[in-house]
Amino acid sequence: MLNLIIFGPPGAGKGTQAIKLAEKYELIHLSTGDILRKELSSATALGVEAQKFMDEGELVPDEIVVGMIKKCIEENEDAKGFIFDGFPRTTAQAGSLDAMLEEKKMPIKAVLFLEVEQEELKTRLLNRGKDSGRTDDKDEEIIANRLAVYLSETSPLLEFYEKEEKLQTIHGMGEVEEIFVRLSEVVETLDEEKSECCSNEDESEKSEDYEETEETEEEKCECDDSYVNVYVEIGDVKITNGRLNIEIGDFELKKGDVKVRLGEFELDGADVKIEIGDFEFED
């Protein structure tokens, strides 16, 4: 399942690109604004609860928004994936979303961050204000404040996903189609990452005493579940009046490889004992 978050400042074109990505990769586009409006208009239990906070001029709590997202996901269980647009906005929201998705065993694959220059954002928002009539897109001071708030509130969120190694930064300048091509290129590499471990190892890093088999490196890739490696590697060890035992019991391996590598030893009245038990190999 391909689950993505599209992220960026006001005017970055998140909504436009999210719709295009959802169409191309057959994903469900989850816009929190649309979800909230639907729940409110349908007067669902979550919608009624959200309305109470809105009537008081308060933000809708994260647990209610996450509850709405969870409901949408459960209504689309056969989906190929989801693209989240407009949520999360804070690290607290990101943590809540992660917890819910992990529970369903469908974590976020990547966060697509559209990086756009400040002056370009202002120009886009002002132009949008002419077409949409939105007052917050017509006033330059309001726009500047929105961008400042975005930077202060969302910088920790970028760090959050960067630590999770999910952040993908995309150059967001240019025409809509140019940006879409860049986004698509990133999305299409996500499924290829698993195969990266199949690349050939650097010959200089291989042990001189390790005998290569006739199988190719691709056949021996660790991401192939049918291939099993058992490695015991011991580096520099200094033993004084001691005993070092390495015992490997009974193994049944399919297309298996067993390597016992001993590094440099400085022994003083010590025994080194390596015992390998019964092996049954299938090749």
C-alpha positions in Angstrom: 0.0 0.0 0.0 1.3 3.4 -1.0 0.6 6.1 1.7 1.9 9.6 1.1 1.8 13.0 2.7 2.1 16.0 0.5 3.4 19.0 2.4 4.4 22.5 1.7 3.7 26.2 2.4 0.5 28.1 1.4 0.7 28.6 -2.4 2.9 25.6 -3.0 0.2 23.9 -5.0 -0.3 20.9 -2.6 -4.0 20.4 -3.5 -3.5 20.5 -7.2 -0.6 18.1 -7.1 -2.3 15.8 -4.6 -5.3 15.4 -7.0 -3.0 14.6 -9.9 -1.0 12.1 -7.9 -4.2 10.4 -6.6 -5.5 10.0 -10.1 -2.2 8.7 -11.6 -1.5 6.2 -8.8 -5.1 5.3 -8.0 -4.9 6.7 -4.4 -7.6 8.1 -2.2 -7.1 11.9 -1.7 -7.7 12.7 1.9 -8.0 16.5 2.3 -8.8 17.2 5.9 -10.8 20.3 4.9 -13.0 18.2 2.7 -13.4 15.5 5.3 -14.3 18.0 8.0 -16.9 19.7 5.7 -18.4 16.3 4.8 -18.7 15.2 8.5 -20.3 18.5 9.4 -22.8 18.5 6.6 -23.8 14.9 7.3 -24.1 15.7 11.0 -22.1 12.5 12.0 -21.1 11.9 15.6 -17.6 13.2 14.8 -19.1 16.1 12.9 -21.3 17.1 15.7 -18.4 16.9 18.2 -16.2 19.0 15.9 -19.0 21.6 15.5 -19.1 22.2 19.3 -15.4 23.3 19.3 -15.9 25.4 16.2 -18.9 27.1 17.7 -16.6 28.1 20.6 -14.0 29.5 18.2 -11.6 26.7 19.1 -9.6 24.4 16.9 -11.0 20.9 16.4 -8.9 18.5 18.6 -6.4 16.2 16.9 -8.2 13.1 18.1 -11.4 14.1 16.3 -9.6 14.8 13.1 -7.6 11.6 13.3 -10.9 9.8 14.0 -12.4 11.2 10.8 -9.3 10.1 8.8 -9.6 6.7 10.3 -13.2 6.5 9.3 -12.3 7.4 5.7 -9.6 4.8 5.6 -12.0 2.1 6.9 -14.5 3.1 4.3 -11.9 2.5 1.6 -10.2 -0.7 2.8 -9.5 -1.9 -0.8 -7.7 1.2 -1.8 -4.2 1.0 -3.2 -3.2 3.8 -0.9 -3.9 7.3 0.4 -2.4 10.7 0.0 -2.8 13.1 2.9 -3.3 16.7 2.1 -3.4 19.3 4.9 -2.6 17.0 7.7 -0.5 16.6 9.8 0.5 20.2 10.5 2.3 19.6 13.9 4.5 16.9 15.3 1.7 16.0 17.7 -0.6 15.4 14.8 2.1 13.5 13.0 2.6 11.2 16.1 -1.2 10.6 16.3 -1.4 9.8 12.6 1.6 7.5 12.8 0.1 5.6 15.7 -3.2 5.1 14.0 -1.6 3.9 10.7 0.9 1.6 12.5 -2.0 0.0 14.2 -3.5 -0.8 10.8 -0.1 -1.9 9.5 -0.1 0.7 6.8 2.6 3.3 7.6 3.4 6.4 5.7 5.8 5.6 2.8 7.0 9.1 2.1 6.4 12.8 2.8 6.6 14.9 -0.4 7.7 18.4 0.5 7.2 21.0 -2.1 10.0 23.6 -1.7 9.1 27.0 -3.2 10.8 30.4 -2.9 9.0 33.0 -0.7 8.5 35.6 -3.4 7.0 33.0 -5.7 4.6 32.0 -3.0 3.4 35.6 -2.5 2.9 36.0 -6.2 0.9 32.7 -6.5 -1.3 33.6 -3.5 -2.0 37.1 -4.8 -3.0 35.7 -8.2 -5.1 33.1 -6.5 -6.9 35.8 -4.6 -7.9 37.6 -7.8 -9.5 34.4 -9.1 -11.0 32.9 -5.9 -12.0 36.1 -4.1 -10.4 34.8 -0.9 -9.6 37.9 1.3 -6.6 36.2 2.9 -5.0 35.8 -0.5 -5.4 39.5 -1.4 -3.6 41.2 1.4 0.2 41.1 1.3 0.6 41.6 5.1 -1.8 38.7 5.8 0.1 36.5 3.3 3.4 37.4 4.9 2.1 36.5 8.3 0.7 33.2 7.1 4.0 32.2 5.6 5.8 33.2 8.9 3.4 31.1 10.9 3.9 28.2 8.5 7.7 28.4 8.9 7.6 28.6 12.7 5.0 25.8 13.2 6.0 23.3 10.5 9.8 23.3 10.7 9.7 20.8 13.6 7.5 18.6 11.4 10.1 18.5 8.7 12.7 17.5 11.2 10.3 14.8 12.5 9.9 13.1 9.1 13.6 13.7 8.3 14.5 11.6 11.4 12.1 8.9 10.2 13.9 9.0 6.8 10.6 9.6 5.0 11.2 13.2 3.9 11.5 13.8 0.1 12.1 17.4 -0.9 10.9 18.3 -4.4 11.7 21.6 -6.2 8.3 23.3 -6.4 9.2 26.1 -8.8 7.9 26.0 -12.4 4.8 25.0 -14.3 2.3 22.6 -12.7 3.2 19.8 -15.1 6.9 20.2 -14.6 6.4 19.9 -10.8 4.1 16.9 -11.3 6.8 15.1 -13.3 9.3 15.7 -10.5 6.8 14.3 -7.9 6.1 11.3 -10.1 9.7 10.5 -10.5 10.1 10.4 -6.7 7.0 8.3 -6.1 8.2 5.8 -8.7 11.5 5.3 -7.0 9.9 4.4 -3.7 9.1 0.9 -4.8 12.6 0.5 -6.2 14.3 1.1 -2.8 13.8 -2.5 -1.7 15.9 -3.7 -4.6 18.8 -1.5 -3.9 20.4 -4.1 -1.6 20.8 -6.2 -4.8 23.5 -4.0 -6.1 26.9 -5.6 -6.4 29.2 -5.3 -3.4 32.6 -3.5 -3.7 35.1 -6.2 -4.4 37.6 -4.5 -2.1 35.3 -5.0 0.9 35.0 -8.8 0.5 37.1 -11.0 2.7 40.0 -12.6 0.9 39.3 -16.0 2.5 35.6 -16.0 1.6 35.0 -18.3 -1.3 32.5 -17.0 -3.8 29.8 -19.4 -4.9 28.5 -19.7 -8.5 25.4 -17.8 -7.6 25.1 -14.2 -8.7 25.0 -11.3 -6.2 21.4 -10.8 -7.2 20.5 -14.3 -6.2 22.2 -13.8 -2.8 20.4 -10.5 -2.1 19.3 -10.3 1.5 15.9 -9.1 0.4 15.3 -12.5 -1.1 13.5 -14.4 1.6 14.6 -17.8 0.2 18.2 -17.1 0.8 19.5 -17.4 4.4 22.9 -16.1 5.7 24.4 -17.1 9.0 27.4 -14.9 9.8 29.6 -15.1 12.9 32.2 -12.4 12.8 34.7 -11.7 15.5 37.0 -8.7 15.2 40.0 -8.0 17.4 39.9 -10.1 20.5 42.4 -10.3 23.4 41.9 -13.2 25.7 44.0 -13.9 28.8 43.5 -17.3 30.5 40.1 -17.5 28.9 38.0 -19.6 26.6 36.1 -18.4 23.6 33.4 -20.8 22.4 31.3 -20.3 19.3 28.7 -23.0 18.9 26.2 -23.2 16.2 23.5 -25.8 16.6 21.3 -27.6 14.1 20.3 -25.6 11.1 18.1 -26.4 8.2 18.8 -23.8 5.5 17.3 -23.2 2.1 19.9 -21.8 -0.3 22.0 -21.1 2.7 25.4 -19.6 3.3 27.4 -20.1 6.5 30.4 -18.0 7.2 32.6 -18.0 10.3 35.2 -15.3 10.1 37.8 -14.8 12.8 39.8 -11.6 13.0 43.0 -11.0 14.8 43.6 -12.7 18.1 46.1 -12.2 20.8 45.9 -15.3 23.1 47.6 -16.0 26.4 46.8 -19.4 27.7 43.5 -19.4 26.0 41.4 -21.9 24.0 39.5 -21.0 20.9 36.8 -23.5 20.0 34.5 -23.3 17.0 31.9 -26.0 16.7 29.4 -26.2 13.9 26.6 -28.8 14.3 24.5 -30.6 11.8 23.5 -28.7 8.6 21.0 -29.6 6.0 21.2 -27.5 2.9 18.8 -27.2 0.0 20.0 -25.6 -3.1 
